[in-house]
Amino acid sequence: MKKLCREVWVEVDLDAIKKNLRAIRHHIPNKSKIMAVVKANAYGHGSVEVARHALEHGASELAVASVEEGIVLRKAGITAPILVLGFTPLRCVKESAAWKITLSAFQVDWIKEATEILEKEAETDRLAIHINVDTGMGRLGVRTKEKLLEIVKALTASKFLRWEGIFTHFSTADEPDTTLTRLQHDKFISFLRFLKDQGIELPTVHMNNTAAAIAFPEFSADMIRLGIGMYGLYPSAYIKQLNLVKLAPALSLKARIAYVKTMRTEPRTISYGATYIADPEEVIATLPVGYADGYSRELSNRGFVLHRGKRVPVAGRVTMDMIMVSLGESEGKQGEEVVIYGRQKGAEISVDEVAEMLDTINYEVVSTISRRVPRIFIRDGEILKVSAPVLYV
Ligand SMILES: *Cc1c(COP(=O)(O)O)cnc(C)c1O
């Protein structure tokens, strides 16, 4: 770690990810596979390492948001099935087939045109497709039985595509009112029954995200798509208080103090806008983390970090690359470790707490930690790997 020249980093506890996978595994039916959702750089945790680790500990497939995210995993040597959850324009179909990346589809014309595109390619294998059914998410997906049947027919007729899965996505599975989730589930099941009644054999069926896998394990079907829970975070406070699955957060954000001073001389103003005025005996530490690292500017004069196991407040505005924190009248040393998200000596600043302060959800807090922050992967208590995007000297 002494190798980092800018001393802020994410620690990813791979053992926690393993435990979370195991906890979910025990909660859902044996026959349901786990697809590890590693979109957005594995919710900020580092997609290649998390994907590899998840595949070693109970996941058999991966999901990403785009073909590009899938290619990153393929280039790292990962051979497991990778499903793109988002929309893929036709011009990326060739590339997807070449990299053996599975696509989601929900439009007949798209299926037909994708077939025509691949027809022109001599040597590629069939491109695997999962049909996305919109039962109430209102984002992507086919919305009627008739259209679904048309898609299935076009897909099964195609010599260049392979129908591998069918799925839907819940919009309120993390909420106490289960009405819409049940309605979405029932609608999806009725669509599947309609296909079966036409003599159509179904491929892999999946619908559950983390929230549904916890609250409705009986809806786990052939596979669940596990995102936030794998990272040890609950989809909502409601899902957490159900107390059905015990999860441990895998991510911490840490830094080392860049500079410490006592504010003896005037002016005792701190940061842009001079919104904070320190006392003469106040000790101010500067940390190398700012909003360009994903530490929100909304935490100006509001956030806290842990120093020597104690909460200390952010003093003044968050700047692009640095923040100042007040150590009160306690001492602090240049190079000392502080915890921005995570635990230190029994104290904790949870991602959930920061999310609440920012009026958002834990998903956003972790997934917006930017690429320039190095990720350090810890396995069996030891550093397995450091992934630093820019430079690691
Ligand atoms: C992101 C996503 C998931 C994972 O959701 P979590 O709440 O993180 O488990 C599953 N399915 C789809 C379609 C998604 O977009």
Ligand as a Chemical Component Dictionary entry (heavy atoms), coordinates in Angstrom:
data_LIG
# 
_chem_comp.id                   LIG 
_chem_comp.type                 NON-POLYMER 
_chem_comp.pdbx_formal_charge   0 
_chem_comp.three_letter_code    LIG 
# 
loop_
_chem_comp_atom.comp_id 
_chem_comp_atom.atom_id 
_chem_comp_atom.alt_atom_id 
_chem_comp_atom.type_symbol 
_chem_comp_atom.charge 
_chem_comp_atom.model_Cartn_x 
_chem_comp_atom.model_Cartn_y 
_chem_comp_atom.model_Cartn_z 
_chem_comp_atom.pdbx_ordinal 
LIG C1 C1 C 0 -29.304 -4.537 -11.777 1  
LIG C2 C2 C 0 -30.233 -5.613 -12.110 2  
LIG C3 C3 C 0 -30.345 -6.739 -11.266 3  
LIG C4 C4 C 0 -29.664 -6.835 -9.925  4  
LIG O1 O1 O 0 -30.439 -6.166 -8.953  5  
LIG P1 P1 P 0 -30.027 -6.148 -7.413  6  
LIG O2 O2 O 0 -31.122 -5.395 -6.756  7  
LIG O3 O3 O 0 -28.730 -5.432 -7.335  8  
LIG O4 O4 O 0 -29.918 -7.561 -6.979  9  
LIG C5 C5 C 0 -31.124 -7.797 -11.706 10 
LIG N1 N1 N 0 -31.787 -7.730 -12.889 11 
LIG C6 C6 C 0 -31.728 -6.661 -13.691 12 
LIG C7 C7 C 0 -32.490 -6.663 -14.973 13 
LIG C8 C8 C 0 -30.970 -5.559 -13.328 14 
LIG O5 O5 O 0 -30.931 -4.488 -14.128 15 
# 
loop_
_chem_comp_bond.comp_id 
_chem_comp_bond.atom_id_1 
_chem_comp_bond.atom_id_2 
_chem_comp_bond.value_order 
_chem_comp_bond.pdbx_ordinal 
LIG C1 C2 SING 1  
LIG C2 C3 SING 2  
LIG C2 C8 DOUB 3  
LIG C3 C4 SING 4  
LIG C3 C5 DOUB 5  
LIG C4 O1 SING 6  
LIG O1 P1 SING 7  
LIG P1 O2 DOUB 8  
LIG P1 O3 SING 9  
LIG P1 O4 SING 10 
LIG C5 N1 SING 11 
LIG N1 C6 DOUB 12 
LIG C6 C7 SING 13 
LIG C6 C8 SING 14 
LIG C8 O5 SING 15 
# 
